[in-house]
Amino acid sequence: MLLAAGEGTRLRPYTLTLPKPAIPFLNLPLASHSLGFLNDLPINKLVVNTFHLPEKIHSLFHRIPHNAKELHFSNEVGEILGNGGGLGKARAHFSGGGDFIMMNSDEVILPTDSDVVKKAVAQHKASGAIATLMVMEHHGVGTQFGGVWVDGANQVKGFGKTAIDGTKKAWHFIGVQILSERIFQYIPTTGASNILYDVMAAAIANGESVQCFPFEATWFETGNPTDFLEASEKCISFLLNPLASPEKTALERVFDRYANSKMISQSLEGAHLHFSNEASINTESKFQGFVCCAEGSRLPENCNLKNVVIGEGVQIPPGTQAENVLLI
């Protein structure tokens, strides 16, 4: 299940036009980067929940080459249900299907080990846990955001910014989890709920095992324009580095799988460009920082751009002056 119902309020005004999973990151929808993290793990059934701009979510997933045998949508109307309530509403799609993965549809996670999800699934199946959370180290846990608090055996005891009695440390949850079908016993049949603070907390209180799967990765916050642009710049620097790295490998794998056209990264007079070979770029324009140009976009003469993302099919006027902005 891919969670795609959110309104992306911190990324406004861009998410007033496109839902966050469709926002172009390195010229591909953010949802492509989430699916890319699975590294071609076979998908029998893909369920996507919607609330904000649902018709655009439907269109997005009909054109992304997700390779799922079945594609279903769970449309939330009138009230956004959260990750717990959203899963609860979609429970009929998972009846009798056994263990499954639920993840956010707007993540950029570049793992050191490309097969890490397969290994997490294997641990989950062997453990019999009701849930296995994929986690990593992050300096912001406990201050910037809540953490997953575990004992010495990585058994989850609770969630939040404050340490819980009997725990050894807190991990950063990256939004990817492997769930047993038993999880539905703890999700209310109606209404909104949070998969961690409501659902898994109730399961833990009832004696269920929730485990962590720690792994190494580079993870990016993309929830607000500043972080989104910083993540874009950092990822382009990975691509331009002549030396191999796990980050570069992970990004190139996503392009190979999900891009409709060849993606090119190059430096031009100190600026970093990342563009589709189906984009039109007048190199007599001036560039600083980085510029991304998606398939079908047109960047004409006399422009002056710094840290700019140009979306698919967008044709900007000659002489455009823009800085730290998404033109979508």
N, C-alpha and C positions, 0 to 999 in steps of 0.2 A: 504494500500500500504506500502510495506517495501522497503526502499531505500537501495540498495545493489550495486550500480554502482561504488562507490568510489575506488580509487587506494590504499588507506591506505599508503600514502607516508611516514608518520611519523613513521610507524611501519615496515618499511623496515629494514633488508632484508626479514623478515618473509612473508610479503605480496607479495613478488615476487613468492612465492611458493603457498600460499593459499590466497584467497581474505579475507579481514578482517572478514566478517561475519562467515567464516569457521574456524578462528583461535580458538584453544581450550582454553576456560576460565573455570577453575575448571573441566576440562575434557569434557566439552560440547561446541559445537560451540557457538560463541558469539550470533548468531542469535537466539538460543534457549532461551537465557536470555532475549532478546527483546520480543519474543513471550510470555515468561513466565510472563512478566509484565502485559499482558492482562488478566491473571488469568482466562483462559477458557471462555472468552467472545466469543460467537458464531461468526464464520467467514463464511459468505456466499461465498465471493470471495476474494482470496489473490492474489495481483498483486505485482510482484517483478521486479524492474528494474535492468539491468545489463550493464556493460561496461568492467570492468577489470576482466579477467579470467572468461568469461561468462559461459563456459561449467562447471566450478566447482561450480558456483552459482546454475546452473540448477540441478546438481547432489545433492548438499546440500539440496535444498528445496524439492527434490523428496523423500529424506529419512527422513527429519524431520517430526515428527508426528504432523503437524500443525492443522489437523482436519478441514481445510477449505473445503467447498463443491466443490469449483473450484480453480485451481491454474493456473495462467497465468504469462508469462514473457514479459516484455517490454525491448527489446534489443536495446541499444544505440550503434551506430557504427560510428567511425570516430571522434566523439566529445562527451565528457561527458557533459551532459545538466544541471547539478545541480539539486537541489531538486525541483525547480519550473519548469524548462524545462523538467525534467524527468516526473513529474506529467502531464505536458501538453502533452507530447508524448503518455502517457497512457490514455488520456481522454476518448477514445472510450470504455474502460473497465468500466467506471463509469457512462456512459450516462444513465439517468433515474433511477439511483440507490439511489438517495437521499444522506443523510449525510454519511461520511466515515471517517476512521482514517488513517492518514499517520504518519509513524514513522521511525526512523533509525533502521537498522538491526544489530547494534553493540553496544547496550547500556546495562549497568548493573545498574538497578534502583531497589532498595529494599525499597518499600513503607511501611509506618507504617500501613496503611489501605489497606488490600488486594483487596478491592472492589473499589479502588479509580478511576479506569478508567470508570467503570459503572456510578459512580457519576458524573464524568466529562462529559460523554455523555448525561446524564440526564439534566445537567445544560445547555449544548449546545442546546439541542432540545427545552428546555423551553425558552431560550433567543432569538432565532431567529438570532443569530450572524452568520456572514459568516465564522468565525473561532474561535475556543477556544483553547488556548495554555496551555498545562500543564507546570506549573512552580514551582520553589522552591526557598528558600533562598540560597544564596551562597556568601561567602566573596569575591570571585574573580570577581563578576559582576562589570563592569565599569573599571576594570584594566586588569585582566587576559583575559577576553572576554567581548563581548558586551552583553547588557541586553535588556529586554523587559520593556519599560518605560510606566507606567500606571498612570492614575489619581486616585482620592480617591475612585472611584467605580470599580477599576481594569479594566477600559476600556483602551485598548492599544492605545498609541499615537505615538509610533515609536520605533526604534531599534538602538542600537549602544552603544559605551562606554561613550558617552557624554550625560548628562541630557538634556531632551527636555522640552521646556517651557510648563508650565501647568501640569507637572507630579509630583507625590508624591514620587515615588521610582522606582527601577528597579528590576525585577525578573530574575532568571536564567531559560532559556528555556531548557527543557530536551530532545527535539527532538520528542515529541509526540503531535499531534494536531488533533482535530476533525474539519472537514471541511464540509461546505455546498457545494452542487454542483454549487452554484453561483460562486465559486472561479475560475472556468474555464473562466469566462468572463474577468478576469484580467491577465490571463496567455497568453503570445504571442503564436501563433500557431506554430512557429518554433524557434529554437535557445535556448541557455542556459539562465537561469534566477534563481534568488534566491527567495524562497517562502516568506521570510520575507521582505527583503530590496527592492525587486522589486514588487512582487505580492501583498502582504498584504499592503505595503505602498501605492500602487495605490488604493486599495480598501478603505483604511481609508481616503485617499484624496477625494474619491468619496462619502463619508458619510456612508460607511459600518461600522458596529460594529464588532470589534475584541476584544474578551474578554480573560482574564486569569483565570485559575483554579489553585490556589495555593494549595499545599499539602506538607506533610512532608515525607521525604524519605532520604535514604543514596544513593548517586549517585557517581559513580566512573568514572574518566577519564581513558580511556584505549588506547588513541591514540598513545602513544609512549612506547617503551620497559620499561622504568623506571616506568612510571605510571601503566602500565599493571601488572608488577611484584608486585608493592606495593599494587594494588587492590587485586591481588590474595592472597597475604599474609594476608591482612586485612580480606578478606572473609573467609579464612580458620580459622582465629582466632574466627570469629563468630560461625562457625560450631563446633569448639572444646570447646566453652564455655558451661559448663553444665547448665547454666541458659537460659531460653527461651528469645528470642528477636525477634522483627519484622524482622530483617535482617536474622537471622537463619531460621525463618519460611518461608520467601520468597525464600531463596536458596533451602531449602529442598523441597518446592513445585515444583520448576523447575526440580530438580533431579527426583522427583516422576513422573513427566509428560514426560520428554524428554530423560532421560537416558535409555540406553538399558540394563544396568547392575547396580547392587547396588554400590553406592558410599560410601566409608568409609573414615572417617577422624580420625587420631590418632596421638598422640605424641610418639616419639621414641628418647630417650636420648636427649631431649631438642629440637629436630627438629619436624616440623609439616608436616605430610604426608597426602595427599588427593589422593585416588586412587580408580580405579574400581576394583571390585572383579574378573574381567577378566584380570587384569594385573598381570605380574609375577615380584615379587620384592625379590631380595636377601638381606635380612636384615643384612647381614654381611658387606655390603657396608656402607660407612660413609655419614651421612646427616647433613646438617646445614640449618638454616632458614626454608624454606619450599620446598617440592618436590611434584609435581602433576604427576600422571601416569595414562594415559587414557586407555580405553579398548583395549586389545590386545597388549599393550606395554610390553617391556621386559627390566628389569633393573637387570643386572647380577652382578657377584661378583667383588670385589675390585674397585668399583667406589667411587668417592668422589664428592658429589653434594651439591651445595648451591644455593637455589632460582632458581630451574630448573623446567620447564614444559616439559613433555615428551608426544608427541602427540599420537593419536590413531594408533596402529599397529607399532609404532616405536620401533626398537630393537637396543639399543645402545651397543657398544662393551665393553667387560670386561675391567676394569681399566680406564674407562672414567673419566676425571677430568673436571668439568664444574661448572660455577658460573654465575648467573644472565643471563640466556639464555633460549630460547625456542628451544627444539629439536623436530622439526616437519617435 
